[in-house]
Each structure stands twice: as structure tokens, then as C-alpha cells.
């Protein structure tokens, strides 16, 4: 949100009108990431660049009925799920605040923006970055001791 000063000197808050929120989920494990997307930044041209950066771009495009913006958003969500799993998981909502009064989404967004294919961190177009997306919530839990099972297997005998 930005503040805009009107002619009478009163500041009025303005929000980009082309913002949308998306949930990218992996249903089998109940992983999900909430992304807020500024579609004024994530244009079809930028989305195509993101999609083409990674291999198998035509298959992804077919899977999303040729909607390259949806492809880029889905790619960002799946990338964030992998990053969060590698870093021990994440769980927060758009309104969550930690003990310092911060929402962890900003930190995860920096991870997305610094990932190759999503614009890199040298481009400073916060909060949405070059890719036009930011992380606003997540529920990605790595399995703990009680979620895994141990089974002894027979040793295969060599012939």
C-alpha cells in the first residue's frame, strides 16, 4: 500500500488495483503457499520469461490451458514449497506477527526473489520484486519422528 497526498494535503492510502491472491497447494501432503500477485508487474511477457527459464515450458503451458501467468504463479508456489521444506518448514497466515511484530512472508519473499528464474535479488522492486509476486502465508511442515514409520526388510539373498 502506498500513501498519496491529495491537493488538500490529506494523505490517502492507495493499493494497486491489479492485485490478486492465489493458493498453490500440494494436496497429498497438505502443503500450501499463499501468494499475492501484482499483475501490473507480472505481465504475460515476464511470466513467459519465467516459464521459459525452466525446462519443459510447453508442457506446463498446456497444463494451464496456455495461461502463462498462471504457470509462473504455480512455478513460484512449487519453488517456495521446496525451499520451505529444505529450511525446516513454515507455517503462518497473512495476519501472523512474530515476537518482533513481523510477518515471516517478507523473508520468504526475499528467498523467492533471489531464486534464479524469478528475477534475482539485484532488482529492487519490493514488495513484489521483478516477478510481481510475494509470499503472504504458508503451511509446509516437514515430517517429524511420529509421522514416519520404520519397517525392517528382508535381506535379498544373492543367487
NUTOR-908029 format. One record per residue: residue number from 1; residue in three letters; x, z, y of N, C-alpha, C, O, CB in turn. Coordinates in steps of 0.1 Angstrom, whole numbers, plus 5000, padded with zeros to 4 digits. Glycine has a CB too. Layout:
(rec NUM, "ALA", (X, Z, Y), (X, Z, Y), (X, Z, Y), (X, Z, Y), (X, Z, Y))
...
//
This chain:
(rec 1, "UNK", (5008, 5000, 4988), (5000, 5000, 5000), (5009, 5000, 5012), (5019, 5007, 5013), (4990, 5012, 5000))
(rec 2, "UNK", (5005, 4993, 5022), (5013, 4992, 5035), (5004, 4997, 5046), (4992, 4996, 5046), (5018, 4977, 5037))
(rec 3, "UNK", (5011, 5002, 5057), (5003, 5006, 5069), (5004, 4995, 5079), (5015, 4989, 5081), (5009, 5019, 5074))
(rec 4, "UNK", (4993, 4992, 5085), (4993, 4981, 5095), (4987, 4987, 5108), (4977, 4994, 5107), (4984, 4969, 5090))
(rec 5, "UNK", (4994, 4985, 5119), (4989, 4991, 5132), (4980, 4981, 5138), (4984, 4969, 5141), (5001, 4995, 5141))
(rec 6, "UNK", (4968, 4985, 5142), (4959, 4976, 5149), (4962, 4976, 5164), (4970, 4984, 5168), (4944, 4981, 5146))
(rec 7, "UNK", (4955, 4968, 5171), (4957, 4967, 5185), (4954, 4980, 5193), (4960, 4982, 5203), (4948, 4956, 5191))
(rec 8, "UNK", (4945, 4988, 5188), (4942, 5001, 5195), (4952, 5012, 5191), (4950, 5024, 5195), (4928, 5005, 5191))
(rec 9, "UNK", (4963, 5009, 5183), (4973, 5018, 5180), (4970, 5027, 5167), (4978, 5035, 5164), (4975, 5027, 5191))
(rec 10, "UNK", (4958, 5025, 5161), (4955, 5032, 5149), (4960, 5025, 5137), (4959, 5013, 5135), (4939, 5034, 5148))
(rec 11, "UNK", (4967, 5033, 5128), (4972, 5027, 5116), (4961, 5026, 5106), (4954, 5035, 5104), (4984, 5035, 5111))
(rec 12, "UNK", (4961, 5014, 5099), (4951, 5012, 5089), (4959, 5008, 5076), (4968, 5000, 5077), (4941, 5001, 5093))
(rec 13, "UNK", (4955, 5014, 5065), (4961, 5011, 5052), (4956, 4998, 5047), (4944, 4995, 5047), (4959, 5022, 5042))
(rec 14, "UNK", (4966, 4990, 5042), (4962, 4977, 5036), (4968, 4976, 5023), (4979, 4981, 5020), (4966, 4965, 5045))
(rec 15, "UNK", (4961, 4970, 5013), (4965, 4968, 5000), (4965, 4953, 4997), (4955, 4947, 5001), (4957, 4976, 4990))
(rec 16, "UNK", (4975, 4948, 4991), (4974, 4934, 4987), (4961, 4931, 4979), (4958, 4938, 4970), (4986, 4929, 4979))
(rec 17, "UNK", (4954, 4920, 4983), (4941, 4918, 4977), (4942, 4911, 4963), (4933, 4910, 4956), (4933, 4909, 4986))
(rec 18, "UNK", (4954, 4906, 4960), (4956, 4899, 4947), (4962, 4908, 4937), (4971, 4903, 4929), (4964, 4886, 4949))
(rec 19, "UNK", (4959, 4921, 4936), (4964, 4930, 4926), (4955, 4931, 4914), (4942, 4931, 4916), (4967, 4944, 4932))
(rec 20, "UNK", (4960, 4931, 4902), (4952, 4933, 4890), (4960, 4942, 4881), (4972, 4943, 4881), (4949, 4919, 4883))
(rec 21, "UNK", (4952, 4949, 4872), (4958, 4958, 4863), (4955, 4952, 4849), (4945, 4947, 4846), (4953, 4972, 4864))
(rec 22, "UNK", (4966, 4954, 4840), (4965, 4949, 4826), (4970, 4959, 4817), (4979, 4967, 4820), (4973, 4936, 4825))
(rec 23, "UNK", (4964, 4960, 4805), (4969, 4968, 4794), (4974, 4959, 4784), (4968, 4950, 4779), (4957, 4977, 4788))
(rec 24, "UNK", (4987, 4962, 4780), (4993, 4954, 4769), (4995, 4964, 4758), (5002, 4975, 4759), (5007, 4948, 4774))
(rec 25, "UNK", (4989, 4961, 4746), (4989, 4971, 4736), (4993, 4965, 4722), (4991, 4953, 4720), (4975, 4977, 4734))
(rec 26, "UNK", (4999, 4973, 4714), (5002, 4970, 4700), (4993, 4979, 4692), (4996, 4991, 4691), (5018, 4973, 4697))
(rec 27, "UNK", (4983, 4974, 4687), (4972, 4982, 4682), (4975, 4989, 4669), (4970, 5000, 4666), (4960, 4974, 4679))
(rec 28, "UNK", (4985, 4984, 4661), (4988, 4990, 4648), (4994, 5004, 4650), (4991, 5013, 4642), (4997, 4981, 4640))
(rec 29, "UNK", (5002, 5006, 4660), (5009, 5018, 4663), (5003, 5025, 4675), (5008, 5036, 4679), (5024, 5016, 4665))
(rec 30, "UNK", (4993, 5020, 4681), (4987, 5026, 4693), (4996, 5027, 4705), (4995, 5036, 4713), (4981, 5039, 4690))
(rec 31, "UNK", (5006, 5017, 4706), (5015, 5017, 4718), (5007, 5009, 4729), (5001, 4999, 4726), (5028, 5010, 4714))
(rec 32, "UNK", (5008, 5014, 4741), (5003, 5006, 4752), (5010, 5009, 4765), (5016, 5020, 4767), (4988, 5009, 4754))
(rec 33, "UNK", (5011, 4998, 4773), (5017, 4999, 4786), (5007, 4994, 4796), (5001, 4983, 4794), (5031, 4991, 4787))
(rec 34, "UNK", (5005, 5001, 4807), (4997, 4996, 4818), (5005, 4990, 4829), (5015, 4996, 4834), (4988, 5008, 4824))
(rec 35, "UNK", (5002, 4978, 4833), (5010, 4971, 4843), (5000, 4968, 4855), (4989, 4964, 4853), (5016, 4958, 4837))
(rec 36, "UNK", (5006, 4969, 4867), (4999, 4964, 4878), (5006, 4952, 4883), (5019, 4952, 4884), (4998, 4975, 4890))
(rec 37, "UNK", (4999, 4941, 4885), (5005, 4928, 4888), (5000, 4923, 4902), (4988, 4923, 4905), (5001, 4918, 4877))
(rec 38, "UNK", (5010, 4919, 4910), (5007, 4913, 4923), (5008, 4898, 4921), (5018, 4892, 4919), (5017, 4918, 4934))
(rec 39, "UNK", (4996, 4892, 4920), (4995, 4878, 4917), (4999, 4869, 4929), (5000, 4857, 4927), (4981, 4874, 4913))
(rec 40, "UNK", (5002, 4875, 4940), (5008, 4867, 4951), (5023, 4865, 4949), (5029, 4856, 4954), (5006, 4874, 4965))
(rec 41, "UNK", (5029, 4874, 4941), (5043, 4874, 4937), (5045, 4867, 4924), (5053, 4858, 4923), (5049, 4888, 4937))
(rec 42, "UNK", (5037, 4871, 4914), (5038, 4864, 4901), (5029, 4851, 4901), (5018, 4851, 4896), (5033, 4874, 4889))
(rec 43, "UNK", (5035, 4841, 4906), (5029, 4828, 4907), (5030, 4821, 4893), (5038, 4825, 4885), (5034, 4819, 4918))
(rec 44, "UNK", (5023, 4810, 4892), (5024, 4802, 4879), (5039, 4797, 4878), (5044, 4797, 4866), (5015, 4790, 4880))
(rec 45, "UNK", (5045, 4794, 4889), (5059, 4789, 4888), (5068, 4800, 4883), (5077, 4797, 4874), (5064, 4784, 4902))
(rec 46, "UNK", (5067, 4812, 4888), (5076, 4823, 4884), (5072, 4827, 4869), (5081, 4830, 4862), (5074, 4835, 4893))
(rec 47, "UNK", (5060, 4827, 4866), (5056, 4830, 4852), (5062, 4820, 4843), (5066, 4824, 4832), (5040, 4831, 4851))
(rec 48, "UNK", (5062, 4807, 4846), (5068, 4797, 4838), (5083, 4799, 4836), (5088, 4798, 4825), (5065, 4783, 4844))
(rec 49, "UNK", (5089, 4803, 4847), (5104, 4806, 4846), (5106, 4818, 4836), (5116, 4818, 4829), (5109, 4810, 4860))
(rec 50, "UNK", (5098, 4828, 4837), (5099, 4840, 4828), (5097, 4835, 4814), (5105, 4839, 4805), (5089, 4851, 4832))
(rec 51, "UNK", (5086, 4828, 4811), (5083, 4823, 4798), (5094, 4814, 4792), (5098, 4816, 4781), (5070, 4816, 4798))
(rec 52, "UNK", (5099, 4805, 4800), (5110, 4796, 4796), (5123, 4802, 4794), (5132, 4797, 4787), (5111, 4784, 4805))
(rec 53, "UNK", (5125, 4814, 4800), (5138, 4821, 4798), (5140, 4825, 4784), (5151, 4825, 4778), (5139, 4833, 4808))
(rec 54, "UNK", (5129, 4829, 4777), (5129, 4834, 4763), (5126, 4822, 4754), (5118, 4813, 4758), (5120, 4846, 4761))
(rec 55, "UNK", (5131, 4822, 4742), (5128, 4812, 4732), (5114, 4811, 4728), (5106, 4821, 4730), (5137, 4813, 4720))
(rec 56, "UNK", (5109, 4800, 4722), (5096, 4799, 4717), (5085, 4799, 4728), (5074, 4804, 4725), (5093, 4809, 4707))
(rec 57, "UNK", (5088, 4794, 4740), (5079, 4795, 4751), (5066, 4787, 4748), (5055, 4791, 4753), (5086, 4789, 4763))
(rec 58, "UNK", (5067, 4776, 4741), (5055, 4767, 4739), (5045, 4775, 4730), (5033, 4774, 4732), (5059, 4754, 4733))
(rec 59, "UNK", (5050, 4782, 4720), (5041, 4789, 4711), (5034, 4800, 4718), (5022, 4802, 4716), (5049, 4795, 4699))
(rec 60, "UNK", (5041, 4807, 4727), (5034, 4818, 4735), (5024, 4812, 4744), (5013, 4818, 4745), (5045, 4826, 4743))
(rec 61, "UNK", (5027, 4801, 4750), (5017, 4794, 4759), (5005, 4790, 4751), (4994, 4792, 4757), (5024, 4782, 4765))
(rec 62, "UNK", (5006, 4785, 4739), (4995, 4781, 4731), (4986, 4793, 4728), (4974, 4793, 4728), (4999, 4774, 4718))
(rec 63, "UNK", (4993, 4804, 4725), (4986, 4817, 4721), (4978, 4823, 4732), (4968, 4830, 4730), (4996, 4827, 4716))
(rec 64, "UNK", (4982, 4820, 4744), (4974, 4825, 4756), (4966, 4813, 4763), (4964, 4814, 4775), (4984, 4831, 4766))
(rec 65, "UNK", (4963, 4803, 4755), (4955, 4792, 4760), (4960, 4786, 4773), (4953, 4783, 4782), (4940, 4797, 4762))
(rec 66, "UNK", (4973, 4783, 4773), (4980, 4777, 4784), (4980, 4785, 4797), (4982, 4779, 4808), (4974, 4763, 4787))
(rec 67, "UNK", (4977, 4798, 4797), (4977, 4806, 4808), (4991, 4813, 4809), (4993, 4824, 4803), (4966, 4817, 4808))
(rec 68, "UNK", (5000, 4807, 4817), (5014, 4811, 4817), (5015, 4825, 4824), (5025, 4832, 4821), (5022, 4801, 4825))
(rec 69, "UNK", (5006, 4828, 4833), (5007, 4842, 4840), (5004, 4852, 4829), (5011, 4863, 4829), (4997, 4842, 4851))
(rec 70, "UNK", (4994, 4850, 4821), (4991, 4860, 4810), (5003, 4861, 4800), (5005, 4872, 4795), (4978, 4856, 4802))
(rec 71, "UNK", (5009, 4850, 4798), (5021, 4850, 4789), (5032, 4859, 4795), (5037, 4868, 4788), (5027, 4836, 4787))
(rec 72, "UNK", (5035, 4858, 4808), (5045, 4866, 4814), (5041, 4881, 4814), (5050, 4889, 4812), (5047, 4861, 4829))
(rec 73, "UNK", (5029, 4884, 4816), (5024, 4898, 4816), (5026, 4904, 4802), (5030, 4915, 4801), (5010, 4899, 4821))
(rec 74, "UNK", (5021, 4896, 4793), (5022, 4901, 4779), (5037, 4903, 4775), (5040, 4912, 4768), (5016, 4891, 4769))
(rec 75, "UNK", (5046, 4893, 4779), (5060, 4895, 4776), (5066, 4908, 4783), (5073, 4915, 4776), (5068, 4883, 4782))
(rec 76, "UNK", (5062, 4910, 4795), (5066, 4922, 4802), (5062, 4935, 4794), (5069, 4944, 4793), (5061, 4923, 4816))
(rec 77, "UNK", (5049, 4935, 4790), (5044, 4946, 4783), (5051, 4949, 4770), (5055, 4960, 4766), (5030, 4945, 4780))
(rec 78, "UNK", (5054, 4938, 4762), (5061, 4940, 4749), (5075, 4944, 4752), (5081, 4951, 4744), (5060, 4927, 4741))
(rec 79, "UNK", (5081, 4939, 4762), (5095, 4943, 4766), (5095, 4957, 4769), (5105, 4965, 4764), (5100, 4934, 4778))
(rec 80, "UNK", (5086, 4962, 4777), (5086, 4976, 4780), (5083, 4985, 4769), (5089, 4996, 4768), (5075, 4979, 4791))
(rec 81, "UNK", (5075, 4981, 4759), (5073, 4989, 4747), (5086, 4991, 4740), (5089, 5002, 4735), (5062, 4983, 4738))
(rec 82, "UNK", (5093, 4980, 4738), (5106, 4981, 4731), (5116, 4990, 4739), (5123, 4998, 4732), (5113, 4967, 4730))
(rec 83, "UNK", (5117, 4988, 4752), (5126, 4997, 4760), (5122, 5011, 4759), (5131, 5020, 4757), (5125, 4993, 4775))
(rec 84, "UNK", (5109, 5014, 4759), (5104, 5028, 4758), (5107, 5034, 4745), (5111, 5046, 4744), (5089, 5029, 4761))
(rec 85, "UNK", (5106, 5026, 4734), (5109, 5031, 4721), (5124, 5034, 4720), (5128, 5044, 4714), (5105, 5021, 4710))
(rec 86, "UNK", (5132, 5025, 4725), (5147, 5028, 4725), (5151, 5040, 4733), (5161, 5046, 4729), (5154, 5016, 4731))
(rec 87, "UNK", (5143, 5044, 4743), (5147, 5055, 4751), (5139, 5068, 4748), (5138, 5077, 4755), (5144, 5052, 4766))
(rec 88, "UNK", (5132, 5068, 4736), (5126, 5080, 4731), (5111, 5081, 4734), (5105, 5092, 4732), (5132, 5092, 4737))
(rec 89, "UNK", (5105, 5070, 4739), (5091, 5070, 4742), (5087, 5074, 4756), (5095, 5078, 4764), (5084, 5079, 4732))
(rec 90, "UNK", (5074, 5072, 4759), (5069, 5076, 4772), (5054, 5078, 4771), (5047, 5072, 4763), (5072, 5064, 4782))
(rec 91, "UNK", (5049, 5087, 4779), (5035, 5090, 4780), (5031, 5095, 4794), (5035, 5106, 4798), (5031, 5100, 4769))
(rec 92, "UNK", (5024, 5086, 4801), (5020, 5090, 4815), (5008, 5081, 4819), (5007, 5070, 4814), (5031, 5090, 4825))
(rec 93, "UNK", (5001, 5086, 4828), (4989, 5078, 4834), (4993, 5074, 4848), (5003, 5079, 4854), (4976, 5086, 4834))
(rec 94, "UNK", (4985, 5065, 4854), (4988, 5062, 4868), (4988, 5073, 4878), (4994, 5073, 4888), (4978, 5051, 4873))
(rec 95, "UNK", (4980, 5084, 4875), (4979, 5095, 4884), (4989, 5107, 4880), (4989, 5117, 4887), (4965, 5100, 4884))
(rec 96, "UNK", (4996, 5106, 4869), (5005, 5116, 4865), (5016, 5119, 4875), (5022, 5109, 4880), (5011, 5113, 4851))
(rec 97, "UNK", (5020, 5131, 4877), (5031, 5135, 4886), (5040, 5145, 4878), (5034, 5154, 4872), (5026, 5141, 4899))
(rec 98, "UNK", (5053, 5143, 4878), (5062, 5153, 4871), (5064, 5165, 4880), (5058, 5166, 4891), (5075, 5146, 4867))
(rec 99, "UNK", (5073, 5174, 4876), (5075, 5186, 4884), (5081, 5183, 4898), (5080, 5191, 4907), (5085, 5195, 4876))
(rec 100, "UNK", (5087, 5171, 4900), (5092, 5167, 4913), (5082, 5160, 4921), (5084, 5155, 4932), (5105, 5159, 4911))
(rec 101, "UNK", (5070, 5158, 4916), (5059, 5151, 4923), (5060, 5136, 4921), (5053, 5129, 4929), (5059, 5154, 4937))
(rec 102, "UNK", (5068, 5131, 4912), (5070, 5117, 4910), (5062, 5112, 4898), (5060, 5119, 4888), (5085, 5113, 4908))
(rec 103, "UNK", (5058, 5099, 4898), (5053, 5093, 4887), (5064, 5085, 4880), (5071, 5078, 4887), (5041, 5083, 4890))
(rec 104, "UNK", (5066, 5087, 4867), (5077, 5080, 4860), (5076, 5065, 4860), (5086, 5058, 4856), (5077, 5085, 4846))
(rec 105, "UNK", (5065, 5059, 4864), (5063, 5045, 4864), (5074, 5038, 4872), (5078, 5027, 4869), (5050, 5041, 4869))
(rec 106, "UNK", (5078, 5044, 4883), (5089, 5038, 4892), (5102, 5036, 4884), (5108, 5026, 4885), (5091, 5046, 4904))
(rec 107, "UNK", (5105, 5046, 4876), (5118, 5045, 4868), (5117, 5034, 4858), (5126, 5026, 4856), (5121, 5058, 4862))
(rec 108, "UNK", (5105, 5034, 4851), (5103, 5024, 4841), (5102, 5010, 4847), (5107, 5000, 4841), (5090, 5026, 4832))
(rec 109, "UNK", (5097, 5009, 4859), (5096, 4996, 4866), (5110, 4991, 4869), (5113, 4979, 4868), (5088, 4997, 4879))
(rec 110, "UNK", (5119, 5000, 4873), (5133, 4996, 4875), (5139, 4990, 4862), (5147, 4980, 4863), (5142, 5008, 4880))
(rec 111, "UNK", (5136, 4996, 4851), (5141, 4991, 4838), (5136, 4977, 4836), (5143, 4968, 4831), (5137, 5000, 4827))
(rec 112, "UNK", (5123, 4974, 4839), (5118, 4961, 4837), (5124, 4951, 4846), (5129, 4940, 4842), (5102, 4961, 4840))
(rec 113, "UNK", (5125, 4955, 4859), (5131, 4946, 4869), (5146, 4943, 4866), (5151, 4932, 4870), (5130, 4952, 4883))
(rec 114, "UNK", (5153, 4952, 4860), (5167, 4949, 4857), (5169, 4942, 4843), (5181, 4940, 4840), (5175, 4962, 4857))
(rec 115, "UNK", (5159, 4939, 4836), (5159, 4933, 4823), (5161, 4918, 4826), (5153, 4912, 4834), (5147, 4936, 4814))
(rec 116, "UNK", (5170, 4911, 4819), (5172, 4897, 4820), (5159, 4890, 4818), (5151, 4893, 4808), (5183, 4892, 4811))
(rec 117, "UNK", (5156, 4880, 4826), (5144, 4872, 4824), (5133, 4876, 4834), (5123, 4869, 4836), (5139, 4873, 4810))
(rec 118, "UNK", (5134, 4888, 4839), (5123, 4893, 4848), (5128, 4895, 4863), (5122, 4902, 4871), (5118, 4907, 4843))
(rec 119, "UNK", (5139, 4888, 4866), (5144, 4887, 4880), (5156, 4895, 4883), (5163, 4892, 4893), (5133, 4893, 4888))
(rec 120, "UNK", (5160, 4904, 4875), (5172, 4912, 4878), (5171, 4922, 4889), (5162, 4920, 4897), (5184, 4902, 4881))
(rec 121, "UNK", (5179, 4932, 4890), (5178, 4942, 4900), (5184, 4939, 4913), (5183, 4946, 4922), (5184, 4955, 4894))
(rec 122, "UNK", (5191, 4927, 4914), (5197, 4924, 4927), (5186, 4919, 4937), (5189, 4919, 4949), (5207, 4913, 4925))
(rec 123, "UNK", (5174, 4916, 4932), (5164, 4911, 4941), (5155, 4924, 4945), (5150, 4930, 4936), (5155, 4900, 4934))
(rec 124, "UNK", (5155, 4927, 4957), (5148, 4939, 4962), (5134, 4936, 4968), (5133, 4934, 4980), (5156, 4947, 4972))
(rec 125, "UNK", (5124, 4934, 4959), (5111, 4931, 4964), (5102, 4942, 4958), (5091, 4939, 4952), (5106, 4917, 4959))
(rec 126, "UNK", (5106, 4955, 4960), (5098, 4966, 4955), (5084, 4967, 4961), (5083, 4963, 4973), (5106, 4979, 4956))
(rec 127, "UNK", (5074, 4972, 4955), (5075, 4978, 4942), (5073, 4969, 4930), (5074, 4973, 4918), (5065, 4989, 4941))
(rec 128, "UNK", (5070, 4956, 4933), (5066, 4947, 4922), (5078, 4938, 4918), (5077, 4931, 4908), (5055, 4938, 4927))
(rec 129, "UNK", (5089, 4938, 4925), (5101, 4930, 4921), (5098, 4916, 4922), (5088, 4911, 4925), (5105, 4935, 4908))
(rec 130, "UNK", (5108, 4908, 4917), (5107, 4894, 4917), (5096, 4889, 4908), (5090, 4879, 4910), (5121, 4888, 4913))
(rec 131, "UNK", (5094, 4896, 4897), (5085, 4892, 4887), (5070, 4896, 4890), (5061, 4891, 4884), (5088, 4899, 4873))
(rec 132, "UNK", (5068, 4904, 4901), (5055, 4907, 4905), (5047, 4918, 4897), (5035, 4919, 4898), (5047, 4895, 4905))
(rec 133, "UNK", (5055, 4925, 4889), (5048, 4935, 4880), (5055, 4949, 4882), (5067, 4950, 4884), (5049, 4930, 4866))
(rec 134, "UNK", (5047, 4959, 4880), (5052, 4972, 4879), (5045, 4980, 4868), (5033, 4978, 4865), (5051, 4980, 4893))
(rec 135, "UNK", (5052, 4990, 4863), (5047, 4998, 4852), (5039, 5010, 4859), (5045, 5017, 4867), (5058, 5003, 4842))
(rec 136, "UNK", (5027, 5012, 4855), (5019, 5023, 4861), (5014, 5034, 4850), (5009, 5044, 4854), (5007, 5018, 4868))
(rec 137, "UNK", (5016, 5031, 4838), (5012, 5040, 4827), (5017, 5035, 4814), (5020, 5024, 4812), (4997, 5042, 4827))
(rec 138, "UNK", (5018, 5045, 4804), (5022, 5041, 4791), (5018, 5052, 4781), (5017, 5064, 4785), (5037, 5039, 4791))
(rec 139, "UNK", (5017, 5048, 4769), (5016, 5057, 4757), (5024, 5051, 4746), (5018, 5043, 4738), (5001, 5060, 4754))
(rec 140, "UNK", (5036, 5054, 4745), (5045, 5049, 4735), (5053, 5061, 4729), (5062, 5066, 4735), (5055, 5038, 4741))
(rec 141, "UNK", (5049, 5064, 4717), (5055, 5076, 4710), (5063, 5071, 4698), (5059, 5064, 4690), (5044, 5086, 4706))
(rec 142, "UNK", (5076, 5076, 4698), (5084, 5073, 4686), (5080, 5083, 4675), (5076, 5094, 4678), (5100, 5075, 4690))
(rec 143, "UNK", (5081, 5078, 4663), (5077, 5087, 4652), (5086, 5099, 4650), (5098, 5098, 4652), (5077, 5079, 4638))
(rec 144, "UNK", (5080, 5111, 4648), (5088, 5123, 4646), (5088, 5126, 4631), (5084, 5118, 4623), (5081, 5134, 4654))
(rec 145, "UNK", (5093, 5138, 4628), (5095, 5142, 4614), (5082, 5142, 4606), (5082, 5137, 4595), (5101, 5156, 4614))
(rec 146, "UNK", (5071, 5146, 4612), (5058, 5147, 4605), (5051, 5134, 4604), (5041, 5133, 4597), (5050, 5157, 4612))
(rec 147, "UNK", (5056, 5124, 4611), (5050, 5111, 4610), (5056, 5101, 4600), (5051, 5091, 4597), (5050, 5104, 4623))
(rec 148, "UNK", (5067, 5106, 4594), (5074, 5097, 4584), (5073, 5104, 4570), (5072, 5116, 4569), (5089, 5095, 4588))
(rec 149, "UNK", (5074, 5096, 4560), (5073, 5100, 4546), (5086, 5097, 4539), (5093, 5087, 4542), (5061, 5094, 4539))
(rec 150, "UNK", (5090, 5106, 4530), (5102, 5104, 4522), (5097, 5102, 4507), (5090, 5109, 4502), (5112, 5116, 4522))
(rec 151, "UNK", (5102, 5091, 4501), (5099, 5087, 4488), (5112, 5084, 4480), (5119, 5075, 4485), (5089, 5076, 4487))
(rec 152, "UNK", (5114, 5090, 4469), (5126, 5087, 4461), (5123, 5075, 4453), (5112, 5073, 4447), (5130, 5099, 4451))
(rec 153, "UNK", (5132, 5065, 4452), (5130, 5053, 4445), (5139, 5052, 4433), (5150, 5058, 4433), (5133, 5041, 4454))
(rec 154, "UNK", (5135, 5046, 4422), (5144, 5045, 4411), (5156, 5036, 4414), (5154, 5026, 4422), (5136, 5039, 4398))
(rec 155, "UNK", (5167, 5039, 4408), (5179, 5031, 4410), (5178, 5019, 4400), (5175, 5020, 4388), (5192, 5039, 4407))
(rec 156, "UNK", (5180, 5007, 4406), (5179, 4995, 4398), (5191, 4994, 4388), (5202, 4996, 4392), (5179, 4982, 4407))
(rec 157, "UNK", (5188, 4991, 4376), (5198, 4990, 4366), (5204, 4976, 4365), (5196, 4967, 4364), (5193, 4994, 4352))
(rec 158, "UNK", (5217, 4975, 4366), (5224, 4962, 4365), (5223, 4957, 4351), (5225, 4965, 4341), (5238, 4963, 4370))
(rec 159, "UNK", (5221, 4944, 4349), (5220, 4938, 4336), (5233, 4935, 4330), (5235, 4930, 4319), (5211, 4926, 4336))
//
